Amino acid sequence: MERYNKVKDHVYGTYHKINNELLRTAAFLHTNSVDNCITLLAISRNLPVELAKIAALLHDFAQYAQNCPHKDHARLSSLYAHQYLEQSGLFKMREIDEIGYMIGQHSYKNHIDSPMCELLKDADVLARFLEDPYQTFSGAKKERLLNACADLN
């Protein structure tokens, strides 16, 4: 988990520099929430916890740190993650590719991808639910939420 802690320090250190208080608060809240949810789901699904948690940390990075439009955030966060993880020298290229792919696909909640991609999508939906349990979920998001909750039994 040493690599996770280094990425976490980088992400949260960057978030501390966000001037807009509402954006900074949202960045910390949602990133932490997805991180916690992905941990539980990864353990329940017997998937690599450290890589999952690193993807959770970086999945919305461009949206928060670079204040990019929501429609571009998954792609731009994926590109940032790939560059940052490669420059860190801490990861094998296959790990970087997997994390980058997970992040790049996480907005496509209606599509089925690899187990790791599904893990991030489900953790993202579960986190959004926990952040506001009174919001309405329908279609693929509702199905993901129910499946994620079932996996936690």
Helices and strands as residue ranges (DSSP letters): H 2-16, H 21-45, H 49-58, H 61-65, G 70-72, H 73-88, H 93-105, H 115-131, H 139-151
